[in-house]
Amino acid sequence: MIDTLVIVDDPTSDLTLAVGPEPLQVALNEDILAGYGVTAERDRADAAFIRALAASGGRIEVITEDRSAEGPEENLDFADGLAAIVRRPGAGQY
């Protein structure tokens, strides 16, 4: 599970993911979800991640293009405009 998603605000992004009817049903392509018996469609990646985070209690940090090039965040360069901090499982859950 993702604790915090850091996303660059890019309204021109054309990245998409396969999504099912449930918010946590997100995959790179429709075949992956079909393997679980889920009928999928394509949606913008940022929208799919935001829905999944809202359903799982994750947090979202939006970085504007302006902010990504100055201040303490300087030199941020996320692949496809995304980065994630993953939740660590509790003791004994490895």
Residue frames as qw, qx, qy, qz and C-alpha x, y, z in Angstrom:
[[0.000, 0.888, 0.460, 0.000, 0.00, 0.00, 0.00],
 [0.370, 0.464, -0.025, 0.804, 1.10, 3.55, -0.69],
 [0.316, -0.573, -0.469, 0.593, 1.32, 5.89, 2.29],
 [0.081, 0.788, 0.031, -0.609, 1.98, 9.07, 0.29],
 [0.646, 0.464, 0.435, 0.421, 1.85, 9.67, -3.45],
 [0.135, -0.644, 0.125, 0.743, 3.86, 12.62, -4.72],
 [0.542, 0.537, 0.585, 0.276, 2.52, 13.74, -8.07],
 [0.172, -0.211, 0.204, 0.940, 3.57, 16.54, -10.38],
 [0.409, 0.649, 0.438, -0.469, 0.52, 18.56, -11.43],
 [0.088, -0.256, 0.635, 0.723, 0.53, 18.11, -15.21],
 [0.604, 0.425, 0.386, -0.553, -2.87, 18.60, -16.84],
 [0.550, 0.582, -0.426, -0.422, -1.34, 17.65, -20.21],
 [0.286, -0.321, 0.903, -0.021, -0.29, 14.17, -19.04],
 [0.733, 0.185, -0.363, -0.546, -1.51, 11.41, -21.32],
 [0.105, 0.225, -0.949, 0.197, -0.49, 8.53, -19.03],
 [0.752, -0.192, -0.124, -0.618, -3.29, 6.02, -18.54],
 [0.132, -0.220, 0.936, -0.243, -3.87, 2.88, -16.50],
 [0.471, -0.269, -0.753, -0.373, -6.40, 0.09, -16.55],
 [0.249, -0.151, 0.557, -0.778, -9.04, 0.50, -13.85],
 [0.215, -0.335, -0.910, -0.116, -11.85, -1.70, -12.64],
 [0.328, -0.701, -0.402, -0.489, -15.10, -0.66, -10.98],
 [0.666, -0.681, -0.218, 0.214, -13.53, -0.73, -7.49],
 [0.029, 0.978, -0.206, 0.022, -11.07, 2.07, -6.59],
 [0.481, -0.619, 0.604, 0.143, -8.21, -0.31, -5.72],
 [0.811, 0.265, 0.488, 0.184, -8.46, -2.18, -9.02],
 [0.221, 0.908, -0.255, -0.249, -5.60, -0.47, -10.87],
 [0.822, -0.100, 0.448, 0.335, -3.13, -2.09, -13.27],
 [0.168, -0.450, 0.474, 0.738, -0.79, -1.31, -16.15],
 [0.303, 0.098, -0.642, -0.697, -3.07, -3.04, -18.64],
 [0.739, -0.098, -0.020, -0.666, -6.49, -4.61, -18.94],
 [0.760, 0.132, -0.633, -0.061, -5.10, -8.16, -19.17],
 [0.200, 0.198, -0.748, 0.601, -3.79, -8.01, -15.61],
 [0.448, -0.026, 0.409, -0.794, -7.21, -7.16, -14.21],
 [0.782, 0.129, -0.349, -0.499, -8.91, -9.64, -16.56],
 [0.493, 0.196, -0.824, 0.197, -6.79, -12.34, -14.89],
 [0.043, 0.060, 0.727, -0.683, -8.71, -11.52, -11.69],
 [0.063, 0.545, 0.831, 0.097, -12.07, -11.57, -13.47],
 [0.017, -0.700, -0.256, 0.666, -12.31, -7.76, -13.56],
 [0.470, 0.675, 0.410, 0.393, -13.57, -5.89, -16.62],
 [0.394, -0.530, -0.029, 0.750, -11.36, -2.83, -17.01],
 [0.406, 0.856, 0.233, 0.218, -11.26, 0.41, -18.94],
 [0.560, 0.195, -0.116, 0.797, -8.55, 3.05, -19.40],
 [0.219, -0.945, -0.241, -0.012, -8.39, 6.18, -17.24],
 [0.221, 0.819, -0.343, 0.403, -5.85, 8.91, -16.58],
 [0.665, 0.024, -0.616, 0.422, -3.12, 7.60, -14.28],
 [0.037, 0.223, -0.423, 0.877, -3.36, 10.54, -11.89],
 [0.632, -0.243, -0.049, -0.735, -7.12, 10.09, -11.50],
 [0.854, -0.084, -0.507, -0.084, -6.76, 6.32, -10.95],
 [0.508, 0.091, -0.596, 0.615, -4.10, 6.82, -8.27],
 [0.196, -0.260, 0.274, -0.905, -6.07, 9.55, -6.49],
 [0.776, -0.231, -0.232, -0.538, -9.19, 7.31, -6.35],
 [0.815, -0.037, -0.552, 0.174, -7.13, 4.40, -4.99],
 [0.306, 0.181, -0.516, 0.779, -5.45, 6.56, -2.36],
 [0.437, -0.300, 0.103, -0.842, -8.75, 8.04, -1.21],
 [0.865, -0.183, -0.320, -0.341, -10.14, 4.50, -0.79],
 [0.823, -0.027, -0.469, 0.321, -7.08, 3.22, 1.07],
 [0.492, -0.845, -0.131, 0.162, -6.47, 6.19, 3.35],
 [0.693, 0.040, 0.099, 0.713, -3.28, 7.28, 1.58],
 [0.080, -0.822, -0.089, 0.557, -2.06, 10.85, 1.28],
 [0.619, 0.590, 0.299, 0.424, -1.35, 12.93, -1.80],
 [0.287, -0.678, 0.089, 0.671, 1.27, 15.66, -2.19],
 [0.587, 0.717, 0.314, 0.206, 0.84, 17.67, -5.38],
 [0.430, -0.482, 0.208, 0.735, 3.88, 19.48, -6.70],
 [0.477, 0.839, 0.137, -0.225, 3.43, 22.14, -9.33],
 [0.772, 0.461, 0.030, 0.437, 5.86, 22.47, -12.20],
 [0.061, 0.868, -0.201, 0.450, 7.07, 25.76, -10.67],
 [0.630, -0.669, 0.332, -0.212, 7.82, 24.18, -7.29],
 [0.978, -0.004, 0.133, 0.158, 9.67, 21.22, -8.77],
 [0.677, 0.504, -0.060, 0.534, 12.52, 23.47, -9.92],
 [0.066, 0.663, -0.286, 0.689, 13.21, 25.63, -6.85],
 [0.591, -0.585, 0.276, -0.482, 13.58, 25.58, -3.08],
 [0.464, -0.419, 0.768, -0.137, 14.34, 22.43, -1.08],
 [0.831, 0.279, 0.461, -0.141, 12.62, 20.33, -3.74],
 [0.349, 0.765, -0.410, -0.354, 15.15, 21.39, -6.36],
 [0.135, 0.407, -0.879, -0.207, 16.41, 18.62, -8.62],
 [0.624, 0.148, 0.680, -0.355, 13.21, 16.61, -8.21],
 [0.410, 0.353, -0.598, -0.592, 12.75, 14.53, -11.31],
 [0.636, 0.020, 0.694, -0.338, 10.08, 11.87, -10.94],
 [0.083, 0.002, 0.872, 0.482, 9.66, 9.28, -13.65],
 [0.138, -0.482, -0.733, -0.460, 6.37, 10.07, -15.36],
 [0.220, -0.520, 0.040, -0.825, 5.68, 12.72, -12.69],
 [0.809, -0.464, -0.175, -0.316, 5.04, 10.21, -9.87],
 [0.288, 0.351, -0.781, 0.429, 6.81, 9.04, -6.73],
 [0.741, -0.476, -0.305, -0.363, 5.48, 7.01, -3.80],
 [0.115, -0.445, 0.745, -0.483, 6.28, 6.37, -0.18],
 [0.661, -0.125, -0.695, -0.256, 5.26, 2.80, 0.59],
 [0.663, -0.569, 0.197, -0.445, 3.70, 1.75, 3.89],
 [0.212, 0.375, -0.880, 0.201, 5.83, -0.60, 5.94],
 [0.726, -0.339, -0.534, -0.269, 3.99, -3.66, 7.22],
 [0.547, -0.699, 0.281, -0.365, 3.79, -4.07, 10.97],
 [0.153, -0.496, 0.846, -0.124, 6.04, -6.43, 12.91],
 [0.474, 0.018, 0.869, -0.140, 5.52, -10.06, 11.97],
 [0.644, 0.608, 0.315, -0.341, 3.80, -9.25, 8.67],
 [0.040, 0.632, -0.606, -0.480, 6.72, -10.00, 6.35]]
